[in-house]
Amino acid sequence: MLVSVEELSSILRQDLVESIRFVNELVVSLDRIGSSTAQLTSAERAEVTDGYLDDWDVARRAAAVRRALSEYFDRKLGPDNLDDLERELDGTIYWSLDGPRPTFDPERRWWREWRIR
């Protein structure tokens, strides 16, 4: 279960701002990389993208955002042997070399709102 509203109001805003700042940086940077590399070969685009991901330490910073936001969830195990966040994330598909392409559930709130805009 999420922490109380009172607790959220005192600490959530700064964590949310920093998380949105990171996501915004990521989205804008990837958009700029896409625009700037449109005329390059696939290998050259991959090199630029890899450079961004490595030089800007994107994976470590994304993990820090995940860690900060995860603190707002109750980590006690339920009868299913999962905590609240594990339960919410159950079924998440992760990239792998031979894995499936991502699909999006149109019933999920964020996806519905994004598609409307």
N, C-alpha and C positions, 0 to 999 in steps of 0.2 A: 504494500500500500504506500502511496505517496506520503511525504511528511505533511504536517499540518499547514494550513493556509498562512498562519502567523509566521512559521519558520520560513516558508517560501518567500513571503513578502520581504523579509529582512536580508536574504542572501541570494535569491534567484536572479534578480535583475542584473547584477554584475556578471554572473556566470553566463546568463543569456546573452548579454551584450558582447562579451568576449567570444562566445561561441558563434554568434551571428557575424561578428567581425571576421573570424577565421573562415567561415563558410562563404561570406561575401568575397573575401580575398581570393579564395579558391575558385569560385565561379567566375569572377571577373578576370582573373589571371588565365584560366583555361579558355575563356572566350577570346581574350587578347592573343593567346598562343594560336588558337584556331584561325583567327583573322590574319595574324602575321605570317602564318606558315601555309596559307592556302595554296600558294604556288610552289611549295617545296615538294619533294618526293616523300613518300610514306616513311622512308628511313630517316630523312632529315626531320620530319615532323616528330617522329618518335624520339629522336635525339634531343630536340628542343624540349619536348614534354618531359622526358626523363630528367633532363637538366633542371627543369623547374622543380619537379618532385623531389629530387635529391638536394639541390642547392638551397631550397626553401624549407627543407626538413618537414615535408608535408605529412608523412606517415606518423612521425613522433608527435607533431602538433595536433593532428586529428585524434590520436590516442589520448592526448591530454584533455581535449574537449570532451571526448567520450567519458573519461574518468570524472571530470568535473560534473557533467550532467548525470552520471550514474549515481552520484552521491544522494540524489533526491529520491531514490527508490529504497524501499525497505529490503534489506538483504537477508532477512530471515527466510529459511526454507519452509515451504508449505507442504501439504500432504503429498504433493506430486514430486517432492524432492527438488523443486525449483524455487528460486526467489522470484520476486515480482518482475524484475527486469528480464531475467532469463525467460520467464513465461511470455512476456510481451515480445521478445525477440525470437522466440521459438519459430522455426520455419524460415528464418532469413536465409536467402541464397547468397553465397559469397562467390566471388570470381575464382576460377581455377582454369588452368590451361585448356583442359578438355571439358569444362563444365558448360552448363546451359547458359543461354543469354538471359538477361534479367527480364522479368515480366512485372507489370504493375497492376495491382488490384484496384479497379476503379471505385470500389466501395470504401477504400481507405480515405479518411478525411483530407489529408494533405494532398493526395493525388487528385481528388475531385475538385478541390479549390484551385489547384494549379491548372487543370484542364479548362476550367471555366474562364480564366483570364486570358 
